[in-house]
Amino acid sequence: MTALKSPQQDDSLVEPSTVTSTKSSSLSHEPAPSSKDGPKQLLAIYIKGMTMGAADVVPGVSGGTIALIAGIYERLINAISSIGPHLWSVFRLQGGVKGLLAVWRQVDATFLLFLLLGIGTSIVTLAGIIKGLLEHQPLLIWSFFFGLVVATVLILLTEITRWTVARMGLFIIGAIAAVAISSLPLLTTTPSLPYLFFAGAIAICAMILPGISGSFILLLLGAYDTVLEAVHSFNLTIIFTLMAGMLTGLLLFTRMLKWLLSRYYQATLALLTGFIAGSLVKVWPWKTDSLGTLATEATHNVAPWLYPTGPHWLTTLGLMLIGAILVSLLSWWGHRSS
């Protein structure tokens, strides 16, 4: 999946001053003018946004994982991190309509717009379906996403050009961090608007970080049901509060990611792949509640043969295979579109 490779593949954790000129890194260029995207490219971005939105609805799967495997992760980080106070200077340089167009190109806004449209479409149309599957057919949906995540890890592991002790350590740290986060107890609270703002800021960092699900963070913070209900009922007060928190967290977090990817690409990729591998604990299909029975609050992983209704090997393995095939096709598509 060469779409993920940076021209400045770092061979080790070196000081930024020793890295190849940032001119060779896709993350150090200004965002590509959105006018270069034709109708086919914009449709592809919209569809990839839909896949990201579908993943973000599931508490355990990150939209960032889908962006990474689809070959748009670096462009997404680059576009978001370009948003800031300096845009006022860009606008003033030409002023008027030309200044607005310059700002639009600077932040790769057409790309962001079609991606967000895809994410929004998927969340609005699939939130109810996925919520229903999680409540009534959890084994099926978890099996599908388990296969998807396993295939993602295997694909990304091939992107590490040379394993070092430092990169292996980062991979392990990422995996342990994801497992630890997935094992935290869920909070039960009635979220206030300031709390939802804070939850949104934390969740969006997880959504953009492959392997850690933003919806799972909302679940941990006791805000997931409130947010899902707000989407269903179009509660604009809650939705706008959450979006404000997400925007704040996003602008701060993406700058750090851009810096890491532009200087320590391979090391950062090892860490992100570790996050994704650790998330397998959360998406393990065979879950029961604390009493060993099936319930909507089933969060305890058990061996397949200890599942109350049996392992359902044919169904679960078939859905895992479908998930793996789909993510492989998405990776191939990301490579071609790049």
C-alpha positions in Angstrom: 0.0 0.0 0.0 2.5 2.6 -1.2 -0.1 5.4 -0.9 1.0 5.7 2.8 4.7 6.0 2.2 6.4 9.3 2.7 9.2 10.3 0.5 11.3 10.9 3.6 11.2 7.5 5.2 13.1 7.9 8.5 15.5 5.0 9.2 15.5 5.7 12.9 14.4 8.1 15.5 16.7 11.0 14.5 16.8 14.6 15.2 14.6 16.7 12.9 17.7 18.6 11.7 19.1 15.4 10.2 16.0 14.5 8.3 15.9 14.9 4.5 14.8 18.3 3.3 11.1 18.8 4.1 10.6 19.7 0.5 10.5 16.0 -0.2 7.7 15.3 2.3 4.1 15.5 1.3 3.3 16.8 4.7 5.5 19.9 4.4 4.0 21.0 1.1 1.1 23.5 1.1 -2.2 21.6 0.6 -2.8 20.8 -3.0 -5.2 23.2 -4.6 -8.6 21.6 -4.4 -9.4 22.6 -8.0 -7.1 19.7 -9.1 -9.7 17.2 -7.9 -12.1 16.3 -10.7 -15.6 14.9 -10.3 -14.3 11.3 -10.1 -11.8 12.2 -7.4 -14.4 14.2 -5.4 -16.8 11.2 -5.6 -14.0 9.0 -4.3 -13.3 11.3 -1.4 -17.1 11.4 -0.6 -17.3 7.6 -0.6 -14.1 7.3 1.6 -15.8 9.8 3.9 -18.8 7.5 4.1 -16.6 4.6 5.1 -14.9 6.7 7.8 -18.3 7.8 9.1 -19.6 4.2 9.3 -16.5 3.2 11.2 -16.8 6.1 13.6 -20.3 5.1 14.6 -19.0 1.7 16.0 -17.5 2.0 19.5 -14.2 0.3 18.8 -13.3 1.2 15.2 -11.6 4.4 14.3 -12.4 6.5 11.2 -8.7 7.4 11.3 -7.9 3.8 10.6 -10.1 3.9 7.4 -8.4 7.2 6.3 -5.0 5.7 6.8 -5.8 2.5 4.8 -7.6 4.5 2.1 -4.5 6.7 1.4 -6.0 10.0 2.5 -4.7 10.2 6.1 -1.7 12.5 5.4 -3.8 14.8 3.2 -6.4 15.0 5.9 -3.8 15.9 8.6 -2.1 18.4 6.3 -5.4 20.1 5.5 -6.7 20.4 9.0 -3.4 21.5 10.5 -3.3 24.4 7.9 -6.3 26.0 9.6 -5.2 28.8 11.9 -4.8 32.5 12.5 -2.3 32.8 9.6 -5.2 32.4 7.2 -6.1 36.1 7.8 -2.7 37.1 6.3 -3.4 34.8 3.3 -6.8 36.6 2.9 -5.3 40.1 3.2 -2.6 39.4 0.7 -5.2 39.5 -2.2 -8.4 40.5 -0.4 -12.0 40.1 -1.6 -13.1 37.1 -3.5 -9.5 36.3 -4.6 -8.5 36.3 -0.9 -11.3 33.9 0.0 -10.3 31.6 -2.8 -6.7 31.7 -1.6 -7.8 30.7 1.9 -10.1 28.0 0.4 -7.1 26.5 -1.5 -4.8 26.9 1.5 -6.9 24.6 3.6 -7.7 22.2 0.8 -11.4 23.0 1.6 -13.0 21.2 -1.2 -11.3 17.9 -0.1 -12.5 18.6 3.5 -16.0 19.5 2.4 -16.6 16.3 0.4 -15.0 14.2 3.1 -17.2 15.7 5.8 -20.3 15.4 3.6 -19.5 11.7 3.3 -18.9 11.3 7.0 -22.1 13.1 7.8 -24.2 11.2 5.3 -22.9 7.9 6.8 -23.5 8.9 10.4 -27.1 10.1 9.7 -28.1 7.2 7.5 -26.2 4.3 9.3 -26.3 5.4 12.9 -29.7 3.7 13.5 -28.8 0.6 11.6 -25.5 0.1 13.3 -27.0 0.8 16.7 -29.6 -1.8 16.0 -27.0 -4.4 15.0 -24.9 -3.7 18.0 -27.9 -4.3 20.2 -29.5 -7.3 18.4 -26.7 -8.9 16.4 -23.5 -7.9 18.1 -21.7 -11.1 17.1 -22.2 -10.4 13.4 -21.0 -6.8 13.4 -18.1 -7.4 15.7 -16.9 -10.3 13.5 -17.0 -8.1 10.4 -15.0 -5.3 12.0 -12.6 -7.8 13.7 -11.6 -9.1 10.2 -11.4 -5.5 8.9 -9.0 -4.5 11.7 -6.8 -7.6 11.4 -6.3 -7.0 7.7 -5.5 -3.3 8.4 -2.8 -4.3 10.8 -1.3 -6.8 8.4 -1.3 -4.3 5.5 0.3 -1.5 7.7 3.0 -3.8 9.0 4.3 -4.2 5.5 4.7 -0.4 5.3 7.4 -0.5 8.0 10.5 -0.7 5.8 13.0 -1.6 8.5 12.2 -2.7 12.0 14.4 -1.3 14.8 14.3 -1.7 18.5 12.8 1.8 18.8 10.1 1.1 16.3 9.2 -2.2 17.9 9.0 -0.4 21.2 6.7 2.2 19.8 4.5 -0.6 18.3 4.2 -2.3 21.7 3.5 1.0 23.5 0.7 1.8 21.0 -0.8 -1.7 21.4 -0.6 -1.5 25.3 -2.1 2.0 25.3 -5.1 0.9 23.1 -5.7 -2.2 25.3 -5.6 0.0 28.4 -8.0 2.5 27.0 -10.4 -0.2 25.9 -10.3 -1.8 29.4 -11.3 1.4 31.2 -14.7 1.2 33.1 -17.6 3.1 31.5 -18.8 6.3 33.1 -22.5 6.7 33.8 -23.5 10.3 33.9 -25.9 12.8 32.6 -23.7 15.0 30.5 -24.0 18.8 30.7 -23.2 21.0 27.7 -19.7 21.9 28.9 -19.0 18.2 29.6 -20.2 17.4 26.0 -17.8 20.1 24.7 -14.9 18.4 26.6 -16.0 14.9 25.5 -16.1 16.1 21.9 -12.6 17.5 22.1 -11.2 14.2 23.4 -13.3 12.0 21.1 -12.2 13.8 17.9 -8.5 13.3 18.8 -9.3 9.5 19.0 -11.3 9.6 15.8 -8.3 11.1 13.9 -5.9 8.7 15.6 -6.0 5.3 14.0 -6.9 2.4 16.3 -8.7 4.4 19.0 -12.4 4.9 18.4 -13.9 8.3 19.0 -17.3 6.8 19.6 -15.7 4.4 22.2 -14.2 7.5 24.0 -17.7 9.0 24.1 -18.9 5.6 25.5 -16.2 5.7 28.2 -17.2 9.3 29.1 -20.9 8.4 29.3 -21.9 10.6 26.4 -22.4 8.1 23.6 -26.1 7.5 24.1 -26.8 11.2 24.5 -24.9 12.0 21.3 -26.6 9.2 19.3 -30.0 10.2 20.5 -29.2 13.9 19.6 -28.4 12.8 16.0 -31.6 10.8 15.8 -33.8 13.7 17.1 -31.7 16.5 15.5 -31.1 18.2 18.9 -29.1 21.1 17.4 -27.9 22.4 20.8 -26.2 19.1 21.7 -24.9 18.6 18.2 -23.4 22.1 17.9 -21.8 21.9 21.3 -20.2 18.6 20.5 -19.0 19.9 17.1 -17.5 23.0 18.8 -15.5 20.7 21.1 -14.5 18.5 18.2 -13.2 21.5 16.2 -11.2 22.8 19.1 -9.6 19.4 19.8 -9.0 18.7 16.1 -7.1 22.0 15.4 -4.8 21.4 18.4 -4.1 17.7 17.9 -3.5 17.6 14.1 -0.6 20.0 14.4 1.3 17.5 16.6 0.5 14.6 14.2 1.7 16.6 11.2 5.0 17.4 13.0 5.5 13.7 13.9 4.6 12.4 10.4 6.8 14.9 8.6 9.9 14.1 10.7 9.5 10.5 12.1 7.1 8.9 9.5 8.1 5.3 10.0 8.3 5.5 13.8 4.9 7.3 13.9 3.4 4.6 11.6 4.7 1.9 13.9 3.1 3.6 16.9 -0.2 4.0 15.0 -0.2 0.4 13.8 0.3 -0.6 17.5 -2.8 1.4 18.4 -4.8 -0.4 15.7 -3.5 -3.8 16.8 -4.4 -3.1 20.4 -7.9 -2.1 19.4 -8.5 -5.8 18.5 -9.3 -6.4 22.2 -12.3 -4.0 21.9 -13.6 -5.5 18.6 -13.3 -9.2 19.7 -16.6 -10.7 18.6 -17.4 -13.1 21.4 -18.5 -11.0 24.4 -20.7 -11.6 27.4 -21.8 -9.5 30.4 -20.4 -10.0 33.9 -22.7 -13.0 34.5 -21.5 -14.7 31.4 -24.8 -14.1 29.5 -25.7 -12.1 26.4 -26.9 -8.5 27.1 -26.6 -5.1 25.5 -23.9 -4.3 28.1 -21.8 -7.3 27.2 -18.2 -6.2 27.3 -16.3 -9.2 28.6 -14.3 -11.1 26.0 -14.6 -14.9 26.1 -13.2 -17.8 24.1 -15.5 -18.6 21.1 -16.4 -22.0 22.5 -17.5 -20.4 25.8 -20.0 -18.1 24.0 -23.5 -18.8 25.2 -24.9 -19.7 21.8 -21.8 -21.3 20.4 -19.0 -20.0 18.3 -20.9 -19.8 15.0 -17.7 -20.5 13.1 -19.2 -20.4 9.6 -20.9 -17.0 10.1 -18.2 -15.3 12.1 -15.2 -16.4 10.0 -17.2 -15.6 6.8 -17.9 -12.0 8.1 -14.2 -11.6 9.1 -13.2 -12.7 5.6 -15.6 -10.1 4.1 -14.2 -7.4 6.3 -10.6 -8.3 5.4 -11.5 -8.4 1.7 -13.2 -5.0 1.8 -10.3 -3.3 3.6 -7.9 -4.8 1.1 -9.9 -3.4 -1.7 -10.0 -0.1 0.0 -6.2 -0.2 0.3 -5.9 -1.1 -3.3 -8.2 1.8 -4.3 -6.3 4.2 -2.1 -3.1 3.2 -3.9 -4.7 3.7 -7.3 -6.2 7.1 -6.5 -2.9 8.3 -5.1 
